Every structure is written in structure tokens, then in C-alpha cells.
Amino acid sequence: MIESRGAIPFNDLTPRDESARAELEAVARRVIASGWYIFGPELEAFEREFAESVDCAHGVGVSSGTEAIQLALTALGVGPGDDVVTVANTAVPTVSAITAAGAQPVFADVDPETLLMDATKVAPRITPRTRAIVPVHLFGQAVDMDPIIDLARRRGIPILEDAAQAHGARFKGRPVGALGDACAWSFYPTKNLGALGDAGMVTTNDAAVAARLRRLRAYGQSSRYVHVEKGINSRLDEIQAAFLRAKLPRLSSANTRRREIAALYDRHLHGVTLPTRASERDHVFHLYVIRAARRDALQAALRDEGIGTLIHYPIPVHRQAAYVEHIDQAPFLAVTERAADEILSLPLYPELSDADVRRVADAVTRIAARA
Ligand SMILES: Cc1ncc(COP(=O)(O)O)c(C=O)c1O
């Protein structure tokens, strides 16, 4: 145990910037004073402002990223009997949302460099039952979308992007969020744009999809007490929408700081594999994911020095007990399975100081050299 300095947690959501904290407190007072807490002007404004920021015509606020995926799939016409192709190295909610929409997940392996969906692995997984493709812009980096868009267009299959980890990321200069038929966002507090609780959104340029989502999130109502289809309750509260409106203008500078931290890690880390930035993509470093042969020993040694790390994700979805019926897909997922044993996410959040980044990088380098 070398550590005598303060611990470096994996994440820290306490607002350090006094002006940001004061702004959030003022926002809370404003919403409380308004007496309007659900489906009001804050949500309408945030839907418009966020959708505009990703070059989309429509934004529909919902309760979480999970329900954004579930409801977007339903709005795109996916349901029981349909297959949805996605990846197995993702947050489990990508897949639980697919099953909640009544569909079956079909997993495609990922690119060995970026660990993102790989169109060449998607093509052989498509069948006549495939009714959607869900590329996940994992870790803050956009998927190589052009070949996926080509494939989907040729087969007439809608694309739902999962951008829960990629607020502000770009592919060939275009923001993620408007690259497919619809895009699901999470504003879980740790995300690059995070609420002070749960929140999510679907962005789309398709007015019919947006209109259907507005019904689905409100018990299937077309107008009050008129239910034209079966929906659920999935609302983005006024207070969360107001917090998110206050935070949106700071997203770009927060992402710039994330990139600076990533560059600092790149310079100071040795003896481990660094994250790949594929060409023509603006990575927003929701996570800084390294690969190390003796990952578990490295993680334990860092923990002993007070440095928090996490693994995104240690058990691919097809190996989770809840999804055991998909274990027969393992032979298609060799890259996914290998990566799960090697990946490690280092602390990266805008408030992290340069000194802490160097301390983490030096510790990783020293421990990796011992291995
Ligand atoms: C890639 C991905 N998809 C979906 C989700 C689900 O979002 P939420 O936690 O807001 O339901 C998350 C976040 O946990 C995620 O990281």
C-alpha cells in the first residue's frame, strides 16, 4: 500500500464550479415556483434545444435511455417476432430494451481496434426477420456508420443509434443522433450530459416516428383520455429538463476537457494498449478504456493505491444469466469475449486535475511494468 495521498474515485459528480452549482439551485427554485412539474415549457424547450444541437428536427423526452431505446424500436415498427441486430459488449439496457419491445436480440461481433459495431460482422447476422439495427456509440466514439447505413438501406432495415455514451460525438463531421432513423439518449447522471436523476430522449428527423413516440410515452394517448395504442408512462420531468437545459451549453467545454485528459493519459501511459481513435470521428471520451493482459491484477493494485477503475463491461450480454438463452451466439463473438477480459476504464471526468491524471497514468505504467 503506497497510497498516502487522497483517493481518486472513478467518478465524482459533485459540482465543483460555484457558478454551475448556483445555476442549478436557481433552476430548481424556478421550477418549484412555477408549480408545473410534468409536460411543460422546460421539457418543450429542452427537446427543441437538444434536438437542434444534434441536427435533428424532433426530440421526444422520456424517463431513461432504456425506455428511449424500447419506445423508439416500437415507434419504428419493431415488435414480437422481430430480430434486432446489436452488439454484446454494451450496457445491458441496450438489450433489455430490445426484449422489452418484444423483439429478439441478435449479436454481431465488434471491430478489434475500436470495440464498436463492425458492418462486416453485421451483414451475416441479418435474416428476413431482422427489423432494426442498433449500433452503439460506446465509450464516446461513433461507430463507423457509412457501411452500416449502406447495408441497412439495401435491406430496408431501420437504424436506431444508441448514443447513451456519446453526447457531442461526431462521425465525418456530423453529430451522432441524426445518422440513422432515430437515436436514443440517456441523461443518467454520469453521462457526458447528465441530469440530477434519470432522463432520456429520442431524436429523429421522422415526424411520424416522433408523433408516435409522444403517444407511447403517455400511455398511448393521442389526446387526454383517448388511447389509440398501448403505451407506458415514460416522462422526462420538468425539473430534470430544466437542469439539462442549464447544462447543455457547457457540454462542449466539458467534452474539450475530457479530450485534454485523454491526451494527457495518452502521453503518460506506457505498457498498456491505449484507446483507438478511428479516423474522421470526434471521440468525446465518456470512458477512457485501456487494455491490459493482466487486467484483474492491475485493477486490484490500483485499488490498493486508492485509484478507482471500472470495467465496461466485464460480462458480455450473451453470458449474463438473464440472457442465457443467447449463449449459442458465443461462436460469433470472439472479439467481444476476448476484450471483456482485458479492458479497464480509468477515471475520466472534467473535474479531474492534471496532477491526478498523471498520478493514475504513472501508477498504471509502474504496475504494468511489474507484470
Ligand atoms: C450504451 C448504453 N445504452 C443504454 C443505456 C441505458 O440508459 P439509462 O441508464 O438512462 O436507462 C446506457 C446507460 O446506462 C448505456 O450506457
The ligand as a Tripos MOL2 file, in Angstrom:
@<TRIPOS>MOLECULE
LIG
   16    16     1     0     0
SMALL
NO_CHARGES

@<TRIPOS>ATOM
      1 C1        -24.8210    2.2450  -24.0960 C.3       1 LIG1
      2 C2        -25.9720    2.4490  -23.1690 C.ar      1 LIG1
      3 N1        -27.2250    2.2110  -23.5910 N.ar      1 LIG1
      4 C3        -28.2860    2.3960  -22.8090 C.ar      1 LIG1
      5 C4        -28.1570    2.8630  -21.5230 C.ar      1 LIG1
      6 C5        -29.3760    2.9910  -20.6610 C.3       1 LIG1
      7 O1        -29.5850    4.2940  -20.2140 O.3       1 LIG1
      8 P1        -30.4000    4.5650  -18.8230 P.3       1 LIG1
      9 O2        -29.4900    4.1510  -17.7050 O.co2     1 LIG1
     10 O3        -30.6530    6.0300  -18.8640 O.co2     1 LIG1
     11 O4        -31.6380    3.7680  -18.8820 O.co2     1 LIG1
     12 C6        -26.8780    3.1600  -21.0410 C.ar      1 LIG1
     13 C7        -26.6620    3.7200  -19.6860 C.2       1 LIG1
     14 O5        -26.6840    3.1220  -18.6660 O.2       1 LIG1
     15 C8        -25.7560    2.9360  -21.8670 C.ar      1 LIG1
     16 O6        -24.5190    3.1910  -21.4410 O.3       1 LIG1
@<TRIPOS>BOND
     1     1     2 1
     2     2     3 ar
     3     2    15 ar
     4     3     4 ar
     5     4     5 ar
     6     5     6 1
     7     5    12 ar
     8     6     7 1
     9     7     8 1
    10     8     9 2
    11     8    10 1
    12     8    11 1
    13    12    13 1
    14    12    15 ar
    15    13    14 2
    16    15    16 1
@<TRIPOS>SUBSTRUCTURE
     1 LIG1         1 GROUP 0 **** ****
